[in-house]
Amino acid sequence: MSIKNYYKEAGEGFPLILLHGNGENHEYFIHQIARFSKTHRVLALDTRGHGKTPRGHAPFTIAQFAEDLKLFFDEHKIQQADILGFSDGGNIAMVFAMKYPECV
């Protein structure tokens, strides 16, 4: 089951996706958004069940979060982006990059 990730967007340029850790949300990156939006199109997401993104019924796994990210890419017509994540966000980024290397 797909969900719609809540996100904040700022800036222009090559996309930079920011992925927070477990129990956090996009607000964790408030200072990074301000800095990186000077040179990038920054998209800071709330992952499934975090912040303003609904939980849905799919399992809470890193693999599922990576699939949610692919759906986000497709929905927003993002073909390729840089991804910055920490903790669970870093794990999501690694799984996503292994499955969809053409996107990063």
SENU-578099 format. One record per atom (N, C-alpha, C): residue number from 1; atom name; x, y, z. Coordinates in steps of 0.1 Angstrom, whole numbers, padded with zeros to 4 digits, always signed. Example, Ala and Ser with C-alpha at 12.3 -4.5 7.8 and 13.67 -1.06 7.14 Angstrom:
BEGIN
> k_a_px_py_pz
> 1_N_+0132_-0057_+0078
> 1_CA_+0123_-0045_+0078
> 1_C_+0132_-0033_+0078
> 2_N_+0128_-0022_+0071
> 2_CA_+0137_-0011_+0071
> 2_C_+0129_+0000_+0079
! end
This chain:
BEGIN
> k_a_px_py_pz
> 1_N_+0008_-0012_+0000
> 1_CA_+0000_+0000_+0000
> 1_C_+0009_+0012_+0000
> 2_N_+0006_+0021_-0009
> 2_CA_+0014_+0033_-0010
> 2_C_+0008_+0044_-0001
> 3_N_+0017_+0053_+0003
> 3_CA_+0013_+0065_+0011
> 3_C_+0018_+0077_+0005
> 4_N_+0014_+0088_+0009
> 4_CA_+0020_+0101_+0005
> 4_C_+0028_+0107_+0016
> 5_N_+0041_+0108_+0013
> 5_CA_+0050_+0113_+0023
> 5_C_+0048_+0128_+0025
> 6_N_+0047_+0133_+0037
> 6_CA_+0047_+0147_+0039
> 6_C_+0062_+0152_+0037
> 7_N_+0063_+0164_+0032
> 7_CA_+0077_+0169_+0030
> 7_C_+0077_+0184_+0030
> 8_N_+0088_+0190_+0032
> 8_CA_+0091_+0204_+0030
> 8_C_+0101_+0206_+0019
> 9_N_+0098_+0216_+0011
> 9_CA_+0107_+0218_-0001
> 9_C_+0112_+0232_-0001
> 10_N_+0124_+0234_-0005
> 10_CA_+0130_+0247_-0005
> 10_C_+0141_+0247_-0016
> 11_N_+0144_+0259_-0022
> 11_CA_+0155_+0260_-0031
> 11_C_+0152_+0255_-0045
> 12_N_+0163_+0257_-0053
> 12_CA_+0163_+0252_-0067
> 12_C_+0176_+0245_-0070
> 13_N_+0176_+0237_-0080
> 13_CA_+0188_+0231_-0084
> 13_C_+0187_+0216_-0084
> 14_N_+0198_+0209_-0083
> 14_CA_+0198_+0194_-0083
> 14_C_+0191_+0190_-0070
> 15_N_+0182_+0180_-0070
> 15_CA_+0175_+0176_-0058
> 15_C_+0184_+0169_-0048
> 16_N_+0181_+0173_-0035
> 16_CA_+0188_+0167_-0023
> 16_C_+0177_+0163_-0014
> 17_N_+0176_+0149_-0012
> 17_CA_+0166_+0144_-0003
> 17_C_+0172_+0142_+0011
> 18_N_+0165_+0147_+0021
> 18_CA_+0169_+0146_+0035
> 18_C_+0160_+0136_+0042
> 19_N_+0167_+0125_+0048
> 19_CA_+0159_+0115_+0055
> 19_C_+0164_+0114_+0070
> 20_N_+0154_+0116_+0078
> 20_CA_+0156_+0117_+0093
> 20_C_+0158_+0103_+0099
> 21_N_+0161_+0102_+0112
> 21_CA_+0163_+0090_+0119
> 21_C_+0149_+0086_+0125
> 22_N_+0149_+0074_+0132
> 22_CA_+0138_+0069_+0138
> 22_C_+0133_+0078_+0149
> 23_N_+0120_+0081_+0149
> 23_CA_+0114_+0089_+0159
> 23_C_+0115_+0104_+0157
> 24_N_+0121_+0108_+0146
> 24_CA_+0123_+0122_+0142
> 24_C_+0113_+0125_+0131
> 25_N_+0114_+0137_+0125
> 25_CA_+0107_+0141_+0113
> 25_C_+0115_+0151_+0105
> 26_N_+0109_+0157_+0095
> 26_CA_+0117_+0167_+0086
> 26_C_+0122_+0179_+0094
> 27_N_+0116_+0182_+0105
> 27_CA_+0121_+0194_+0113
> 27_C_+0135_+0192_+0119
> 28_N_+0139_+0180_+0120
> 28_CA_+0153_+0178_+0124
> 28_C_+0163_+0185_+0116
> 29_N_+0160_+0187_+0103
> 29_CA_+0169_+0193_+0093
> 29_C_+0167_+0208_+0091
> 30_N_+0160_+0215_+0100
> 30_CA_+0157_+0229_+0098
> 30_C_+0169_+0238_+0094
> 31_N_+0180_+0236_+0100
> 31_CA_+0192_+0244_+0097
> 31_C_+0199_+0239_+0084
> 32_N_+0199_+0226_+0082
> 32_CA_+0204_+0221_+0069
> 32_C_+0196_+0225_+0057
> 33_N_+0183_+0226_+0059
> 33_CA_+0174_+0230_+0048
> 33_C_+0178_+0244_+0044
> 34_N_+0179_+0253_+0054
> 34_CA_+0183_+0267_+0051
> 34_C_+0196_+0268_+0043
> 35_N_+0206_+0260_+0047
> 35_CA_+0219_+0261_+0041
> 35_C_+0219_+0254_+0027
> 36_N_+0214_+0242_+0026
> 36_CA_+0215_+0235_+0013
> 36_C_+0206_+0240_+0003
> 37_N_+0195_+0247_+0007
> 37_CA_+0186_+0253_-0003
> 37_C_+0192_+0264_-0011
> 38_N_+0203_+0269_-0007
> 38_CA_+0210_+0279_-0015
> 38_C_+0216_+0274_-0027
> 39_N_+0218_+0260_-0028
> 39_CA_+0225_+0254_-0040
> 39_C_+0217_+0242_-0045
> 40_N_+0207_+0238_-0038
> 40_CA_+0199_+0226_-0042
> 40_C_+0184_+0228_-0041
> 41_N_+0177_+0219_-0047
> 41_CA_+0163_+0217_-0045
> 41_C_+0162_+0207_-0033
> 42_N_+0159_+0212_-0021
> 42_CA_+0159_+0203_-0009
> 42_C_+0145_+0198_-0007
> 43_N_+0144_+0185_-0005
> 43_CA_+0131_+0179_-0001
> 43_C_+0134_+0171_+0012
> 44_N_+0128_+0176_+0023
> 44_CA_+0130_+0169_+0036
> 44_C_+0117_+0162_+0039
> 45_N_+0118_+0148_+0039
> 45_CA_+0106_+0140_+0041
> 45_C_+0103_+0136_+0055
> 46_N_+0091_+0133_+0058
> 46_CA_+0087_+0125_+0070
> 46_C_+0084_+0111_+0065
> 47_N_+0092_+0102_+0070
> 47_CA_+0090_+0088_+0066
> 47_C_+0077_+0082_+0071
> 48_N_+0073_+0071_+0066
> 48_CA_+0060_+0064_+0070
> 48_C_+0059_+0064_+0085
> 49_N_+0047_+0069_+0090
> 49_CA_+0045_+0068_+0105
> 49_C_+0052_+0079_+0113
> 50_N_+0059_+0088_+0107
> 50_CA_+0067_+0098_+0114
> 50_C_+0061_+0112_+0110
> 51_N_+0062_+0121_+0119
> 51_CA_+0057_+0135_+0116
> 51_C_+0043_+0135_+0110
> 52_N_+0041_+0141_+0098
> 52_CA_+0028_+0142_+0092
> 52_C_+0025_+0132_+0082
> 53_N_+0034_+0122_+0080
> 53_CA_+0031_+0111_+0071
> 53_C_+0024_+0100_+0077
> 54_N_+0013_+0095_+0071
> 54_CA_+0005_+0084_+0077
> 54_C_+0013_+0071_+0079
> 55_N_+0008_+0063_+0088
> 55_CA_+0015_+0050_+0091
> 55_C_+0012_+0040_+0080
> 56_N_-0001_+0040_+0075
> 56_CA_-0005_+0030_+0065
> 56_C_-0006_+0017_+0071
> 57_N_-0007_+0006_+0063
> 57_CA_-0008_-0007_+0067
> 57_C_+0004_-0016_+0064
> 58_N_+0013_-0011_+0056
> 58_CA_+0025_-0019_+0052
> 58_C_+0034_-0020_+0064
> 59_N_+0043_-0030_+0064
> 59_CA_+0052_-0033_+0075
> 59_C_+0062_-0021_+0077
> 60_N_+0066_-0019_+0089
> 60_CA_+0075_-0008_+0093
> 60_C_+0089_-0014_+0091
> 61_N_+0095_-0014_+0079
> 61_CA_+0108_-0019_+0076
> 61_C_+0116_-0009_+0068
> 62_N_+0129_-0010_+0069
> 62_CA_+0138_-0002_+0060
> 62_C_+0135_-0004_+0046
> 63_N_+0132_-0016_+0042
> 63_CA_+0129_-0020_+0028
> 63_C_+0116_-0013_+0023
> 64_N_+0106_-0012_+0032
> 64_CA_+0094_-0006_+0029
> 64_C_+0096_+0009_+0028
> 65_N_+0104_+0015_+0037
> 65_CA_+0107_+0029_+0036
> 65_C_+0114_+0033_+0023
> 66_N_+0123_+0024_+0018
> 66_CA_+0130_+0026_+0005
> 66_C_+0120_+0025_-0006
> 67_N_+0110_+0016_-0006
> 67_CA_+0100_+0016_-0016
> 67_C_+0091_+0028_-0016
> 68_N_+0088_+0033_-0004
> 68_CA_+0081_+0046_-0003
> 68_C_+0088_+0057_-0009
> 69_N_+0102_+0057_-0007
> 69_CA_+0110_+0067_-0013
> 69_C_+0110_+0067_-0028
> 70_N_+0110_+0054_-0034
> 70_CA_+0109_+0053_-0049
> 70_C_+0096_+0058_-0054
> 71_N_+0085_+0056_-0047
> 71_CA_+0072_+0061_-0050
> 71_C_+0072_+0077_-0050
> 72_N_+0079_+0082_-0040
> 72_CA_+0080_+0097_-0039
> 72_C_+0088_+0102_-0051
> 73_N_+0099_+0096_-0055
> 73_CA_+0107_+0100_-0067
> 73_C_+0097_+0100_-0079
> 74_N_+0090_+0089_-0081
> 74_CA_+0081_+0088_-0092
> 74_C_+0070_+0098_-0092
> 75_N_+0064_+0100_-0080
> 75_CA_+0053_+0110_-0079
> 75_C_+0058_+0124_-0082
> 76_N_+0070_+0127_-0078
> 76_CA_+0075_+0141_-0080
> 76_C_+0084_+0142_-0092
> 77_N_+0084_+0132_-0101
> 77_CA_+0092_+0131_-0113
> 77_C_+0107_+0135_-0111
> 78_N_+0112_+0129_-0100
> 78_CA_+0126_+0130_-0097
> 78_C_+0133_+0118_-0103
> 79_N_+0142_+0120_-0113
> 79_CA_+0149_+0109_-0119
> 79_C_+0162_+0106_-0111
> 80_N_+0168_+0116_-0106
> 80_CA_+0180_+0113_-0098
> 80_C_+0182_+0124_-0088
> 81_N_+0188_+0120_-0076
> 81_CA_+0190_+0130_-0065
> 81_C_+0201_+0125_-0057
> 82_N_+0207_+0135_-0049
> 82_CA_+0216_+0132_-0038
> 82_C_+0207_+0129_-0026
> 83_N_+0211_+0120_-0018
> 83_CA_+0204_+0116_-0006
> 83_C_+0213_+0118_+0006
> 84_N_+0208_+0125_+0017
> 84_CA_+0215_+0126_+0029
> 84_C_+0206_+0121_+0040
> 85_N_+0211_+0111_+0047
> 85_CA_+0203_+0105_+0058
> 85_C_+0212_+0101_+0070
> 86_N_+0206_+0101_+0082
> 86_CA_+0213_+0096_+0093
> 86_C_+0205_+0086_+0101
> 87_N_+0211_+0077_+0108
> 87_CA_+0205_+0066_+0115
> 87_C_+0196_+0058_+0105
> 88_N_+0183_+0057_+0108
> 88_CA_+0174_+0049_+0099
> 88_C_+0174_+0056_+0085
> 89_N_+0175_+0069_+0085
> 89_CA_+0175_+0076_+0072
> 89_C_+0187_+0072_+0064
> 90_N_+0198_+0070_+0070
> 90_CA_+0210_+0065_+0063
> 90_C_+0208_+0051_+0058
> 91_N_+0202_+0043_+0066
> 91_CA_+0199_+0029_+0062
> 91_C_+0189_+0029_+0050
> 92_N_+0179_+0037_+0051
> 92_CA_+0170_+0038_+0039
> 92_C_+0177_+0042_+0027
> 93_N_+0186_+0052_+0028
> 93_CA_+0193_+0057_+0016
> 93_C_+0202_+0046_+0010
> 94_N_+0208_+0038_+0019
> 94_CA_+0217_+0027_+0014
> 94_C_+0209_+0016_+0007
> 95_N_+0197_+0012_+0013
> 95_CA_+0189_+0002_+0006
> 95_C_+0183_+0007_-0007
> 96_N_+0179_+0020_-0007
> 96_CA_+0174_+0026_-0019
> 96_C_+0185_+0026_-0030
> 97_N_+0197_+0030_-0026
> 97_CA_+0208_+0031_-0036
> 97_C_+0212_+0017_-0042
> 98_N_+0211_+0007_-0033
> 98_CA_+0214_-0006_-0038
> 98_C_+0203_-0011_-0048
> 99_N_+0191_-0008_-0045
> 99_CA_+0180_-0013_-0054
> 99_C_+0178_-0004_-0066
> 100_N_+0180_+0009_-0064
> 100_CA_+0178_+0019_-0075
> 100_C_+0190_+0027_-0078
> 101_N_+0202_+0021_-0081
> 101_CA_+0214_+0029_-0083
> 101_C_+0213_+0040_-0093
> 102_N_+0205_+0038_-0103
> 102_CA_+0203_+0049_-0113
> 102_C_+0197_+0061_-0108
> 103_N_+0191_+0061_-0096
> 103_CA_+0184_+0072_-0090
> 103_C_+0193_+0081_-0082
> 104_N_+0205_+0076_-0078
> 104_CA_+0213_+0084_-0069
> 104_C_+0227_+0087_-0076
! end
